[in-house]
Amino acid sequence: MNKNVFGLIGYPLTHSFSKKYFDEKFLIEKINDAHFELFSLPTIEDFEKLITIENLKGFAVTIPYKKLVIPYLNEVDDVVKKLGACNCITLKNGFLKGYNTDVLGFEKSLLQHLKPNNNKALILGTGGAAAAVEFVLEKLNIDYLLVSREAKNNNCITYQSLNKEIIQSHTLIVNTTPLGTFPNINDCPIIPYQFLNNQHLLFDLVYNPSNTMFMQKGSQNGASVANGFDMLVYQAEENWKIWNNL
């Protein structure tokens, strides 16, 4: 039997939630006609060769290709148009369509933890994942500031400018950077953690380790914390629905 092929593209793909998740899903749900592969692409130019693989039906996209893949697509959904970031692609008769399921994954996961007082946010980082977080916060009417090494516009401040007043008035802090990801588990964004309190929610998009240094420092100062694991589960299930037109 020729199995339908699904996968993940990115570089490097040293550890992958997606592979383990879909292998287990296929086993538990007795899905026998599908196979999940990791496609480690050293350059985006390798993408054209990838899409010639027999029975390839769809794939997820991770760092560093969420933006770079867009020029190769025949069509994109409205969220990709707005964000300029794509993390899910379907392939049918040579036609490539791009979607963004980061948004749905983050929104569903965030709402599990959000309290009414978390109405102003800091987004640490300005990459593709940050764009999805911005999209969701705008939808939920949560004011936010971006935090980066350089202030890129009026809505972006530097890490150095974070002070007690800013930290205490922004009770939702989302880390969209890869800082703290295994094996660099002692890394974390440089923010003044001492100004956190029990009004804060620290949400880390990193999921490995499950309790990052960012989260540990938050907990030590009374904050509620959450990691990116549930976001990935919601996102993976949405990808599966899209790939299979469910």
ZICOR-V768736 format. One record per backbone hydrogen bond with DSSP energy under -0.5 kcal/mol. NH is the residue of the N-H (numbers start at 0). CO is the residue of the C=O. E is the energy in kcal/mol with one decimal. If there is no record, write none. Layout:
nh = <NH/NH>
co = <CO/CO>
e = <E/E>
This chain:
nh = <2/3/4/5/6/7/8/9/10/13/19/20/21/22/23/24/25/26/27/28/29/30/31/34/36/38/38/39/40/40/41/45/46/47/49/50/51/52/55/56/56/57/58/59/60/61/64/68/69/71/72/73/74/76/80/81/82/83/85/86/87/88/89/90/91/94/95/96/96/97/98/104/105/106/107/108/109/110/111/111/112/113/117/118/120/121/122/123/123/124/124/130/131/132/133/134/135/136/137/138/139/140/141/142/142/144/145/146/147/151/155/156/158/160/161/166/167/168/169/169/170/171/172/173/174/174/175/175/180/181/183/184/186/190/192/194/195/199/200/201/202/202/203/203/204/204/211/215/216/217/218/219/220/220/221/222/223/225/227/231/232/233/234/235/236/237/238/239/240/241/242/243/244/245>
co = <0/32/54/34/57/36/59/38/62/11/15/16/17/18/19/20/21/22/23/24/26/25/29/3/5/7/36/37/9/38/39/42/43/44/45/46/48/49/52/4/54/4/88/6/86/8/61/64/66/68/69/95/95/97/76/77/78/79/65/98/98/58/96/56/94/91/93/89/94/74/87/100/101/102/103/104/105/106/107/108/109/109/114/116/142/171/144/121/173/122/146/126/127/128/129/130/131/132/133/134/135/137/136/118/140/120/154/122/156/149/152/145/147/157/158/162/163/164/165/166/168/119/200/121/172/202/123/173/177/207/180/182/183/188/190/191/192/196/170/223/172/200/201/225/174/202/209/211/212/213/214/215/216/217/218/217/199/201/205/227/228/229/230/231/232/233/234/235/236/237/238/239/241/240>
e = <-0.7/-3.3/-3.0/-2.9/-1.1/-1.5/-2.5/-1.3/-1.9/-0.7/-1.1/-2.6/-2.9/-2.4/-2.1/-2.3/-2.8/-1.6/-3.0/-2.7/-0.9/-2.2/-1.0/-2.3/-2.6/-3.2/-0.6/-0.7/-2.0/-0.8/-0.7/-1.4/-1.9/-0.8/-1.7/-1.8/-1.5/-2.0/-1.5/-2.9/-0.5/-1.0/-2.2/-3.1/-1.9/-2.5/-2.3/-1.9/-1.2/-1.6/-1.9/-1.8/-1.6/-2.2/-2.0/-2.1/-2.8/-3.0/-2.5/-1.9/-1.5/-2.6/-2.4/-2.6/-2.1/-2.2/-0.5/-2.0/-0.5/-2.5/-3.1/-2.4/-2.9/-2.6/-2.4/-1.8/-3.1/-2.3/-0.6/-0.9/-2.0/-1.9/-2.3/-2.0/-2.8/-2.4/-2.8/-0.6/-3.2/-0.7/-2.7/-1.5/-1.3/-1.9/-2.7/-2.1/-1.9/-2.6/-2.5/-1.9/-2.1/-1.3/-3.0/-1.2/-0.6/-2.0/-2.9/-2.8/-2.7/-0.8/-1.7/-3.1/-1.0/-0.8/-1.3/-2.6/-2.7/-1.4/-1.0/-0.6/-0.6/-1.8/-2.6/-2.9/-0.5/-2.5/-2.5/-0.7/-2.1/-2.9/-1.9/-1.7/-1.6/-1.3/-2.0/-1.9/-2.0/-1.8/-2.9/-3.0/-2.6/-0.6/-0.6/-3.0/-2.4/-0.5/-0.5/-2.8/-2.7/-1.6/-2.9/-2.4/-0.7/-1.0/-2.1/-2.3/-2.7/-2.0/-1.7/-1.8/-1.8/-2.6/-2.2/-2.7/-2.4/-2.0/-2.5/-2.3/-1.9/-2.3/-3.1/-1.8/-1.1/-2.7>
